[in-house]
Amino acid sequence: MKIAMLNGPRDLQIEEHALDTSHLKPHQIWVRTRISALKIGTDRGNYEGAENVPGAPDYPRWVGDSNLGIIEGVGEAVSRFSVGDRVISRYPHQSEYVAHEDEVIVKVEDGVDDEDAVYAHLYTLSALCYYKPQFQPGENVAVVGLGVLGLGAVGLGPCLGARVVGIANSPVRMEMAQRMGAHACYMSDDPDLSEKLDTFTHGEGIDLVILTANPWPAFRTACQIVRVNGRVGVVSLPGRGEPPLDFNPLDMRWFYSKGISLIAINGKAGYLYPPEQGDRRQWETMCRFTLDQMKEGKLEPKRLITHRMHYSEINTAYEMIYHREKNMMGVIFNW
Ligand SMILES: NC(=O)c1ccc[n+]([C@@H]2O[C@H](COP(=O)([O-])OP(=O)(O)OC[C@H]3O[C@@H](n4cnc5c(N)ncnc54)[C@H](OP(=O)(O)O)[C@@H]3O)[C@@H](O)[C@H]2O)c1
């Protein structure tokens, strides 16, 4: 089995690891990867050598978490999957894997393109940015930071009933946000940002900011543009790999005067009316919703694919994210 391993900052190698696929345990499945998608934010920090994320593995470590493959074998007691099923998982960039059937692995129905489906887990995290802060249809949402997760949040906005504005640090990303269905898009350093958002929201203000960028200036923008009593959902890792702060992140102007709620987008989201079995905010259920949007043509991550590469070119891709190449967005590795 081939797997991309990060042995230290900017030291990424494709390695050959043993994988026993001929003695599957009763509940195991064997999946051969067809494509995997590059994850930028967290992996870029790992690649650059930024401080470790609590609970995450140290070097040597795997990279990536968007994998689409075909089931090649199933253990005798597997009930959820059959040989030939197309599945998406959060497995790393690797050519094949063996997993327990109860892991977060979701079957992809016919009618969803591989290059959309491979993003379904990442876009489900973008959806969690709405669910966890209890988004209500009709609210005004600003997405600060337009990487994969931010553009996913922009694309999901219209599906969920949001009026969504993208806040970028590059005109290239503004254009991508428009392609994903943003109702408006502005630069975060636009001196007239506040007036423009006022006009965009008919004076109501931004109810929910989804913050997907690590740099502190992005955090400051989020707190500045959210309305009084609004909320800021933070999916990014503020400050990771960034220079130290030059302002107070809990400034009285925001937290005392405006009464903002800061919500970490991680862990579970609550749901008021749970069904008898399962939960609408269970990852797999949310992921199926994301896949349904793709099947219905309402959500098309493949619109943002800029590079298709053989897995052996993975170093080139990571060097491009290291250099923060704005023209690079969706990168698909073929295995
Ligand atoms: N909570 C979780 O479970 C979870 C899971 C996965 C990822 N994450 C985190 O989520 C974040 C987003 O991931 P991603 O893959 O979408 O990352 P990304 O590609 O780095 O996206 C962030 C984007 O925001 C831009 N940006 C930086 N400062 C800005 C500013 N002041 N105004 C507007 N835009 C600004 C960045 O530009 P530059 O490249 O120029 O800086 C980048 O294009 C990352 O922090 C990642 O670590 C969290």
The ligand as a Gaussian input file, in Angstrom:
#p B3LYP/6-31G(d) Opt

LIG

0 1
 N      -12.531000      22.776000      13.357000
 C      -12.203000      21.716000      12.634000
 O      -12.648000      20.587000      12.851000
 C      -11.300000      21.907000      11.453000
 C      -11.090000      20.858000      10.541000
 C      -10.347000      21.104000       9.400000
 C       -9.783000      22.347000       9.221000
 N       -9.928000      23.317000      10.160000
 C       -9.340000      24.643000      10.018000
 O      -10.235000      25.438000       9.238000
 C       -9.507000      26.479000       8.594000
 C       -9.900000      26.581000       7.140000
 O       -9.421000      25.486000       6.387000
 P       -9.131000      25.685000       4.844000
 O       -8.635000      24.378000       4.347000
 O      -10.302000      26.293000       4.179000
 O       -7.927000      26.727000       4.982000
 P       -7.296000      27.809000       3.995000
 O       -7.249000      27.278000       2.630000
 O       -6.035000      28.277000       4.627000
 O       -8.388000      28.960000       3.990000
 C       -8.319000      30.137000       4.696000
 C       -8.283000      31.281000       3.689000
 O       -8.466000      32.512000       4.373000
 C       -7.548000      33.449000       3.811000
 N       -7.318000      34.578000       4.717000
 C       -6.271000      34.797000       5.554000
 N       -6.415000      35.965000       6.185000
 C       -7.558000      36.525000       5.735000
 C       -8.239000      37.722000       6.001000
 N       -7.759000      38.619000       6.877000
 N       -9.382000      37.980000       5.348000
 C       -9.885000      37.099000       4.449000
 N       -9.285000      35.933000       4.150000
 C       -8.138000      35.634000       4.794000
 C       -6.315000      32.612000       3.576000
 O       -5.408000      33.269000       2.724000
 P       -3.808000      33.031000       2.890000
 O       -3.550000      31.687000       2.317000
 O       -3.244000      34.154000       2.107000
 O       -3.499000      33.109000       4.360000
 C       -6.945000      31.364000       2.966000
 O       -7.199000      31.536000       1.576000
 C       -8.036000      26.163000       8.844000
 O       -7.624000      26.943000       9.941000
 C       -8.047000      24.710000       9.261000
 O       -6.944000      24.393000      10.087000
 C      -10.689000      23.122000      11.249000

